[in-house]
């Protein structure tokens, strides 16, 4: 007779493991506990970031399911705003934790489906047990970077945010002036003096309220410019003087003509410095540059690149590919692109540049791993 107790004994690995799923919120955390299939999960709610409460609930769950205090605990939660600090805490507390890519979790595809935190934690708990049973394709597990690897990302990511903010301020100033019939082509250091000299269509000066707003906007722009220069100088100093293996990889990439300082730094810190790739498919997959074919019956089409990987590297890979065509025209990769896509339309060339970006990333990975220079590529005479 296939009872719930029989199924529990079959799938709970002898009843020695406690499974725990988290549904993380800003105010509360939902915890789901189980020891196997065929039973109703134990769901508890604690305050967010209450680590003492978490430990207490794990101990109570072990008692509830009749497990010894030394029983193995396996947990999971979705990657998101909370980052990896909870994973590091759980590992330190001897809990085997998985951080899961939320976009890879299978869901009901009905147009309207019920969704609550309690249902979500139950679904995660079920998939965790399936994963432990051997169904490795039930979701994708996120590779957690080390503390130092994560720390090295802040410099270039802050630079990226500051440059985006700089663009916002410039566009806002140009937009305010365009509303008065004045076209600003550039905003330089002489902007405050030029502002006083600008005249509107009827010969009047800019209104005092608008002028004061533009001056304040310009002050914020100057402040951001200063921070950008400071971070860029810090990065250059690190390339010149640091002896860390990661910065040495940056220098190695900078030796290739067509690879600039920003490209070398971001690709290394986001991609090559902390991930161990085994083949070219892993390189393309992590960058999100792999194709996504769709075939069903008589219908067959290509839906473009997956965009499932690191967005910082993916966007930069396209820029590097265009630059490679310009600065490394005699390389084998550039020649391949010209043969395949050079005579095509602009749309065909844009499709081809994605393929070139993927091939180039693989070539750079091999260059860093083995020192093999991409065929036909030219080296620089100086780095910076």
Residue, then its C-alpha position, 0 to 999 in steps of 0.5 A: x500500500x503506497x501510503x504517505x509514510x511509505x513515500x516519506x521513507x522512500x524519498x527522505x534519504x533515510x530520514x536523516x536530512x532536513x530540507x529548508x526553503x526560504x521566501x525572503x521579504x523585507x519585513x518577514x521571512x517564510x520558512x518551509x521545512x520537510x524531510x521528504x515527499x508525501x507530507x505537508x510542509x512545516x511553514x513558519x514565519x520569522x522577522x527578516x534577518x532574525x538569525x537567532x529565530x532562524x536557528x531556533x526554528x531549525x532546532x524545533x523542526x528537527x524535533x518535530x520530525x524526529x531528527x537528531x541534532x546533528x542531522x544534515x540541513x539542506x536549504x535554498x533561496x532565490x537570488x535577489x536583493x538580499x545578495x549572498x550574505x545569508x548564504x555565507x551565514x548558512x554555510x558558516x552554520x553548517x547548512x548546505x545552501x543553494x542560491x537559485x536563479x529565480x528565472x529558471x524556476x518552473x511555474x504554472x503557465x496559466x494566464x491567472x495562477x494563484x500566488x502567495x508566499x506560503x505557496x512559493x515556499x512550498x514550491x521551492x521546498x518541493x523543487x529542493x527535494x527533487x534536486x537532491x533526489x537527482x533532478x539537476x535540471x529542475x533549476x539553475x544554481x547560482x555560483x556564489x562569488x567569494x567576498x573578495x571577488x564580490x568586493x572587486x566589482x564595486x569600483x567599475x559598477x559604481x563608475x557605471x552608475x555615475x556615468x549613467x547619472x552624469x548622462x541624466x544631468x546633461x540630458x536634463x539641462x539640455x531639455x530645460x534649455x530646449x524648452x526655451x528654444x535654446x540648443x545646447x550642444x555641449x556643457x563645458x567648464x564655461x557653462x556658468x558664464x555662457x548661461x548669463x550671456x544666453x538670450x531667448x527668442x525675444x532677446x530677454x535673458x533666461x528667467x532667474x528661476x530657470x537659471x538658478x535651477x540650471x546652476x544647481x544642476x551644473x553643480x551636481x554634474x561637476x560633483x559627479x564628474x569629480x567622483x568619476x575622475x577619482x575612481x578612474x585615477x584609482x583604477x589606473x593606479x591599481x593597474x600600474x602598481x598592484x601585484x594581485x593576480x586579478x590585476x595581472x590578468x587586466x594587464x594581460x588583456x590590455x596588451x591586445x590592441x583594441x582592448x581598452x582599460x575599461x573593457x579589460x577591467x570589467x571582463x576580468x573582475x566580472x568574468x575571468x578572475x573568479x570563474x573556472x570555465x571548462x569549455x567555450x559553451x560555458x563562456x558564451x552561456x555565462x555572457x548570455x550570448x548563446x542562441x535560443x532556437x524555437x522549433x515546434x511542428x512546422x514552425x522553426x525560428x531563432x529568437x536571438x541571444x538568450x541574455x541570461x548571463x552577466x549583463x555587464x559583460x554582455x553589453x561590453x562584449x558587443x562594444x569590444x567586437x566592433x572595436x576589434x574589427x577596427x583595430x585588429x582588421x588582419x586577425x582571423x576573427x575579423x577576417x571571418x566576420x568580413x567573409x560571413x557578414x561584411x557584404x550583408x545588410x546592416x541587420x545582417x552585420x548586427x547579427x554577425x557582431x553578436x557571433x563575433x562577440x561570442x567568439x572573441x570572448x572565448x578567444x580572450x578566455x583561452x588567451x588568459x588561460x594558456x597565453x595563446x594570442x588570438x590568431x593574427x592579433x597585434x599587441x600594443x607597444x604600451x599598456x596605458 
